[in-house]
Amino acid sequence: MSSVHSLKQRVLSAIQQSTYVAATVALAIATASVVYGLTNDDILTALGALLLVPSIILLYSIANRQQDVEFSSRQQQTN
C-alpha cells in the first residue's frame, strides 16, 4: 500500500513542476514536427525536430533530479 501512496505523491509532484511541463510540451512539438515532416515529404522539418531531443532529455533529467530531492526530503520528515 505504501508503494501506491509513494507513486501517487511522485505523480502529483511531477504535475506541479514546471520543468516536467516544459519537457512534455517540447516532446509534443518535436513529435508533431516529425509527423508533419514525414507526412508531407519534408525531411528538413522532420530532421530539424530531432534537434530538440537533447533538450528534452536534459529537461526530464533536471526535473527528475529535483523530484528525487523533494521526495527524499519528504520521507525524512515523515520518519
C-alpha positions as CSV (number, residue, x, y, z in Angstrom):
1,M,0.0,0.0,0.0
2,S,2.9,2.4,0.7
3,S,4.3,1.9,-2.8
4,V,1.0,3.1,-4.3
5,H,1.0,6.1,-2.0
6,S,4.6,7.0,-2.9
7,L,3.8,6.6,-6.6
8,K,0.8,8.9,-6.2
9,Q,2.9,11.5,-4.4
10,R,5.5,11.4,-7.2
11,V,2.9,11.8,-9.9
12,L,1.3,14.7,-8.1
13,S,4.6,16.5,-7.5
14,A,5.6,15.9,-11.2
15,I,2.5,17.6,-12.4
16,Q,3.3,20.6,-10.2
17,Q,6.8,21.0,-11.5
18,S,7.1,23.4,-14.4
19,T,10.2,21.6,-15.8
20,Y,8.2,18.4,-16.5
21,V,5.5,20.5,-18.2
22,A,8.1,22.2,-20.4
23,A,9.7,18.9,-21.3
24,T,6.3,17.4,-22.2
25,V,5.4,20.4,-24.4
26,A,8.8,20.2,-26.1
27,L,8.3,16.5,-26.7
28,A,4.8,17.1,-28.2
29,I,6.2,19.8,-30.5
30,A,9.1,17.6,-31.6
31,T,6.7,14.6,-32.3
32,A,4.3,16.8,-34.2
33,S,7.1,18.2,-36.3
34,V,8.5,14.8,-37.1
35,V,5.0,13.5,-38.1
36,Y,4.3,16.6,-40.2
37,G,7.6,16.3,-41.9
38,L,7.2,12.7,-42.7
39,T,3.6,13.0,-44.0
40,N,4.4,16.0,-46.2
41,D,7.7,14.7,-47.5
42,D,9.6,17.5,-45.8
43,I,12.7,15.7,-44.5
44,L,14.2,19.0,-43.3
45,T,11.4,19.6,-40.8
46,A,11.5,16.0,-39.6
47,L,15.2,16.1,-39.0
48,G,15.1,19.6,-37.5
49,A,12.7,18.4,-34.9
50,L,15.2,15.8,-33.8
51,L,17.5,18.6,-32.6
52,L,15.0,19.1,-29.7
53,V,15.7,15.6,-28.4
54,P,18.9,16.6,-26.3
55,S,17.0,19.5,-24.7
56,I,14.0,17.2,-23.9
57,I,16.3,14.7,-22.3
58,L,18.1,17.4,-20.3
59,L,14.8,18.9,-19.1
60,Y,13.5,15.5,-18.0
61,S,16.7,14.7,-16.1
62,I,16.7,18.0,-14.3
63,A,13.1,17.6,-13.3
64,N,13.7,14.0,-12.2
65,R,16.7,15.1,-10.0
66,Q,14.6,17.9,-8.4
67,Q,11.7,15.4,-7.8
68,D,14.1,12.9,-6.2
69,V,15.4,15.6,-3.8
70,E,11.9,16.7,-2.8
71,F,10.8,13.1,-2.4
72,S,13.7,12.1,-0.2
73,S,13.3,15.2,2.0
74,R,9.6,14.4,2.5
75,Q,10.4,10.9,3.5
76,Q,13.0,12.1,6.0
77,Q,10.4,14.4,7.5
78,T,7.9,11.6,8.0
79,N,10.4,9.3,9.6
